[in-house]
Amino acid sequence: MTQQQWEAIEETLSGLSTPEKREVANRILESIRTENPSVDRTAKQREALAQLCRLVDTMPTAEHGDGLTNRDHDRLIYTR
């Protein structure tokens, strides 16, 4: 936040009574408790990782019977 934004907040709060200030503080605290974006973000990242792991698990792991490595196959497929 900028200094001007802080000053605007302080000016607004200075016009409130003590009970009103408590109400504002309680609303802010409740908002922080209910939102908690880091938990939401972490859960999304864990699900994405789990999905990626499931996808990797479905990939074939057996070696090719032609004696070529995966790199050899990539060269054959992706080079002209």
C-alpha positions in Angstrom: 0.0 0.0 0.0 1.1 3.5 -0.6 1.4 6.2 2.0 -1.6 8.0 0.6 -3.8 4.8 0.8 -2.7 4.4 4.5 -3.6 8.0 5.2 -7.0 7.6 3.6 -7.7 4.6 5.8 -6.5 6.3 8.9 -8.7 9.4 8.1 -11.7 7.1 7.6 -11.1 5.3 10.8 -10.6 8.5 12.8 -14.3 9.4 12.1 -15.6 6.2 13.6 -16.5 5.5 17.1 -14.6 2.9 19.2 -17.4 0.2 18.7 -17.4 0.9 14.9 -13.7 0.5 14.8 -14.0 -2.8 16.6 -16.7 -3.9 14.1 -14.4 -3.0 11.2 -11.5 -4.9 12.7 -13.7 -8.0 13.4 -15.0 -7.9 9.8 -11.4 -7.8 8.4 -10.3 -10.6 10.6 -13.2 -12.8 9.7 -12.6 -12.1 6.0 -9.0 -13.1 6.4 -10.0 -16.3 8.2 -12.6 -17.4 5.7 -10.6 -16.6 2.5 -7.2 -18.0 3.3 -6.0 -18.1 -0.3 -2.8 -20.0 0.5 -4.7 -23.1 1.5 -6.8 -22.9 -1.6 -3.7 -22.5 -3.8 -1.8 -25.3 -2.1 -4.8 -27.6 -2.6 -4.9 -26.8 -6.3 -1.2 -27.3 -6.7 -1.4 -30.7 -4.9 -4.3 -31.8 -7.1 -2.4 -30.7 -10.2 0.7 -32.7 -9.1 -1.4 -35.7 -8.3 -3.0 -35.5 -11.8 0.5 -35.2 -13.4 1.7 -38.3 -11.4 -1.4 -40.3 -12.6 -0.6 -39.3 -16.2 3.0 -40.3 -15.8 2.0 -43.6 -14.3 -0.1 -44.4 -17.5 3.0 -43.9 -19.7 4.6 -47.1 -21.0 7.7 -48.1 -19.2 8.8 -51.2 -21.2 11.8 -50.9 -23.4 11.3 -51.0 -27.2 12.2 -54.4 -28.8 14.2 -52.7 -31.6 17.3 -51.9 -29.6 16.8 -48.1 -29.9 16.7 -45.7 -27.0 13.9 -43.2 -26.5 16.3 -40.5 -27.7 16.8 -42.5 -30.9 13.1 -42.8 -31.4 12.7 -39.0 -30.8 15.3 -38.3 -33.5 13.5 -40.6 -36.0 10.1 -39.0 -35.2 10.9 -35.3 -34.9 13.8 -34.7 -37.3 13.4 -34.4 -41.0 
